[in-house]
Amino acid sequence: MQGYYKGPDATREVIDEEGWFHTGDIGYLDADNYLFITDRKKDLIKTAGGKFVAPQPIENALKTSPYILNAMIVGDQRRFVVALIVPNAATVSAKLQDQGVRLASHEEMAAHPAVRSLIETEVKRLTAHLAQWETIKRFALLPTTAASPSPSSSSAASSNKTTAKSSTSSTPNPPIPSPPSPAPKWDSQF
């Protein structure tokens, strides 16, 4: 990003002397140069309608679901609040296997209509108490990382860390992680 058009003051606020763009998020780069967002500097989201939303209570409420491993609320300067949600591979797979659905990969899980329906039901259930401007209007499902249990694994234990790399494994040679899937198309979904 070169800067804001005819806005040198706004550009100086977000781009430092070294050229880094400051988004308001806190994170780190791992050894493989993947960016992990761990927190946000600003605790409140202000929607385009001027309403303030505290994302942490909503994210924490979503994470109480056994089917949701992680969630992030987005909505600053947007018309409505949306969520990025990582399904819990172990519990979602178990639930769908009871219905006769088997999933081969994390990517298939994130794209499957039955998973979307299950997560949508959970989102509505867990956010029913929120004010209208705080409710999640849309959400995107993201696949879990390669270090997470596979969807077809029935003995996998759930974990709250989607980015942690496991140092122990029940197999002598753990599988090599696949490359990350392409990023979701934000504009078409939100």
C-alpha positions in Angstrom: 0.0 0.0 0.0 1.4 3.4 -1.0 -0.9 5.4 1.1 -4.3 7.0 1.2 -5.2 9.1 -1.9 -4.7 12.8 -1.1 -4.5 11.9 2.6 -0.9 12.2 3.8 -2.0 12.7 7.4 -4.1 9.5 7.4 -1.2 7.7 5.6 1.3 8.7 8.4 -1.1 7.4 11.0 -1.1 3.8 9.6 2.2 3.4 7.7 5.4 3.8 9.7 8.8 5.0 8.5 9.9 1.5 7.6 6.8 1.0 5.4 4.8 -1.3 7.8 1.0 -1.0 7.6 -0.5 -1.0 11.0 -3.9 -2.8 11.0 -4.7 -2.5 14.7 -4.1 -6.3 15.2 -1.5 -8.0 17.3 0.2 -11.1 16.0 3.5 -12.8 15.1 5.2 -14.6 12.2 6.2 -18.2 12.9 9.3 -20.0 11.6 7.6 -20.7 8.3 6.7 -17.0 7.9 2.9 -17.6 8.5 1.2 -14.6 10.2 -0.9 -15.5 13.3 -3.3 -12.8 14.6 -3.5 -13.2 18.3 -5.3 -10.1 19.6 -6.4 -6.6 18.5 -5.2 -3.3 19.9 -8.6 -1.7 19.8 -11.2 -3.5 21.9 -14.3 -2.1 20.3 -15.6 -2.3 16.7 -17.5 0.7 15.4 -19.9 -0.3 12.6 -20.6 1.9 9.6 -23.9 2.8 11.4 -22.0 4.2 14.4 -22.8 1.4 16.8 -20.0 0.0 19.0 -19.6 -3.8 19.4 -17.3 -5.6 21.9 -16.0 -8.6 19.9 -14.5 -10.6 22.7 -17.7 -11.6 24.5 -19.2 -12.7 21.2 -16.1 -14.6 20.2 -16.0 -16.3 23.6 -19.7 -17.2 23.4 -19.2 -18.8 20.1 -16.2 -20.8 21.4 -18.4 -22.4 24.1 -20.0 -24.5 21.3 -18.5 -28.0 21.1 -18.6 -27.5 17.3 -16.6 -24.3 17.1 -12.9 -24.3 17.7 -12.1 -20.7 17.1 -13.9 -17.5 16.1 -13.1 -13.9 15.1 -15.5 -11.1 14.7 -15.1 -8.5 12.0 -17.1 -5.4 11.5 -15.2 -2.2 11.9 -16.6 0.4 9.5 -18.8 -2.2 7.9 -22.6 -2.3 7.7 -22.8 -5.4 9.8 -20.9 -7.8 12.0 -19.5 -11.0 10.4 -17.4 -13.9 11.8 -14.6 -16.1 10.7 -15.2 -19.5 12.3 -13.0 -22.6 12.5 -15.1 -25.7 13.1 -13.9 -28.3 15.6 -12.9 -31.2 13.3 -13.3 -33.9 16.0 -16.8 -33.0 17.2 -18.2 -31.9 13.9 -17.0 -35.2 12.2 -18.6 -37.2 15.0 -21.9 -35.4 14.7 -22.0 -35.8 10.9 -20.9 -39.5 11.1 -24.0 -40.0 13.2 -26.0 -38.7 10.2 -24.0 -40.8 7.7 -21.8 -38.1 6.4 -18.0 -38.7 6.1 -15.6 -35.9 5.4 -12.2 -36.6 3.8 -10.4 -33.3 4.6 -10.5 -30.1 6.6 -11.2 -28.1 3.4 -14.2 -30.4 2.6 -15.5 -29.9 6.1 -15.3 -26.1 5.8 -17.2 -26.2 2.5 -19.8 -28.9 3.3 -23.5 -27.6 3.5 -24.2 -29.9 6.5 -21.3 -28.3 8.5 -22.5 -24.8 7.5 -26.0 -25.6 8.7 -24.7 -27.0 12.0 -22.5 -24.0 12.6 -25.3 -21.6 11.6 -27.6 -23.2 14.2 -24.9 -22.8 16.8 -24.3 -19.1 15.9 -28.0 -18.3 16.1 -28.3 -20.2 19.4 -25.3 -18.5 21.1 -26.0 -15.0 19.8 -29.8 -14.8 20.3 -29.4 -12.5 23.3 -27.4 -9.8 21.4 -28.7 -6.5 20.2 -29.6 -6.3 16.5 -26.4 -4.5 15.5 -24.3 -7.0 17.3 -25.7 -10.1 15.6 -23.6 -12.0 13.1 -25.2 -11.5 9.7 -22.7 -13.7 7.8 -19.9 -16.0 8.5 -17.1 -17.9 6.7 -15.9 -21.3 7.7 -12.1 -21.7 7.7 -10.4 -25.1 7.6 -8.3 -26.1 10.6 -4.6 -26.3 10.3 -2.7 -29.5 9.3 -1.7 -30.0 12.9 -5.3 -30.5 14.0 -7.0 -33.9 14.0 -8.3 -35.1 10.7 -12.1 -35.0 10.2 -12.3 -38.8 9.9 -10.4 -39.4 13.2 -12.8 -40.6 15.8 -10.4 -40.6 18.8 -9.1 -37.1 18.3 -9.3 -34.8 21.3 -10.4 -31.2 20.8 -8.0 -28.3 21.3 -8.5 -24.6 21.5 -5.3 -23.8 19.5 -5.8 -23.8 15.8 -2.3 -22.6 15.1 -0.2 -24.7 17.5 2.1 -27.3 16.0 2.1 -30.6 17.8 5.4 -31.9 18.9 4.1 -35.3 19.9 2.2 -37.8 17.8 0.8 -41.3 18.1 2.5 -42.3 14.9 6.3 -42.5 14.6 6.3 -40.4 11.4 3.7 -37.7 11.5 2.3 -36.7 8.1 3.8 -33.7 6.3 1.4 -30.7 6.5 -0.2 -29.7 3.3 0.2 -26.2 2.0 -2.3 -23.7 3.3 -5.6 -23.4 1.4 -6.3 -20.2 -0.5 -7.7 -17.3 1.5 -11.5 -16.9 1.4 -12.9 -14.3 -1.0 -13.8 -11.6 1.5 -15.7 -9.3 -0.8 -18.0 -12.0 -2.2 -18.8 -13.4 1.2 -19.2 -10.2 3.2 
